[in-house]
Amino acid sequence: MKFAKYTFLVAGIYGLLALLPQYFLENKIGIDTPPAITHPEFFYGFIGVAVAFQLVFLVISRDPKKYRLLILPSIVEKFSFAIPAAILFASGRIDTEMFAAGMLDAVLGLFFIACWFKVPASD
């Protein structure tokens, strides 16, 4: 159970550290990786949903057995970025840095799968 607690705690903290600064980086992202963001509602909506999931990870870390069913959508959350990142990188549509971020999500997704099998179902 400790493995699951620490896995979700680290995933949640890492995710918040990676995502929260993006609320203040819309213009910089447009300059560093053109074109500029043309639909800010999608950008901020994505960040908001992703931040919400990091909070779910922190909730799971408090009691993985109680929140075991939340591990399944958490796995989907990780691979919904990792798989497209691999495909986009293979087709030359994203850079190495973004691919690495996707592969980090893949590793966390694999850890989440391990947690699913290690954490016993609630009584």
QUIDARA-V202093 format. One record per pair of residues at least 4 apart in sequence whose C-alpha atoms are under 8 Angstrom apart, sorted by the first residue. I is the first residue (numbers start at 0). GAP is how many residues later the second one is. If there is no record, write none. Layout:
i;gap
I;GAP
I;GAP
//
This chain:
i;gap
0;4
0;63
0;64
0;117
0;118
1;4
2;4
2;112
3;4
3;57
3;60
3;108
3;111
3;114
3;115
4;4
4;55
4;56
4;57
4;58
4;59
5;4
5;55
6;4
6;54
6;101
6;104
6;105
7;4
7;49
7;50
7;52
7;53
7;104
8;4
8;48
8;49
8;52
9;4
10;4
10;43
10;46
10;97
11;4
11;41
11;42
11;43
11;44
11;45
11;46
12;4
12;41
12;45
13;4
14;4
14;36
14;39
15;4
15;35
15;38
16;4
17;4
18;4
18;28
18;31
18;32
19;27
19;31
20;4
21;4
21;25
22;21
22;24
24;4
25;4
25;11
26;4
26;9
26;10
27;4
28;4
28;5
28;7
28;8
29;4
29;5
29;6
29;7
30;4
30;5
36;6
38;4
39;4
40;4
41;4
42;4
43;4
44;4
45;4
46;4
47;4
48;4
49;4
50;4
51;4
52;4
52;21
52;24
53;4
54;4
55;4
55;14
56;4
56;17
57;4
58;4
58;8
59;4
59;6
59;7
59;8
59;10
59;11
62;4
63;4
63;55
64;54
64;55
64;56
64;57
65;56
66;4
67;4
67;48
67;51
67;53
67;54
68;4
69;4
70;4
70;41
70;42
70;44
70;45
71;4
71;44
72;4
73;4
73;35
73;38
74;4
74;34
74;35
74;37
74;38
75;4
75;33
76;4
77;4
77;27
77;28
77;30
77;31
78;4
78;26
78;27
78;30
79;4
80;4
80;21
80;24
81;4
81;19
81;20
81;21
81;22
81;23
81;24
82;4
82;19
82;23
83;4
84;4
84;9
84;13
84;14
84;17
84;18
85;4
85;13
85;16
85;17
86;4
87;4
87;5
87;6
88;4
88;5
88;6
88;7
88;10
93;4
93;5
94;4
95;4
96;4
97;4
98;4
99;4
100;4
101;4
102;4
103;4
104;4
105;4
106;4
107;4
108;4
109;4
110;4
111;4
112;4
113;4
114;4
//
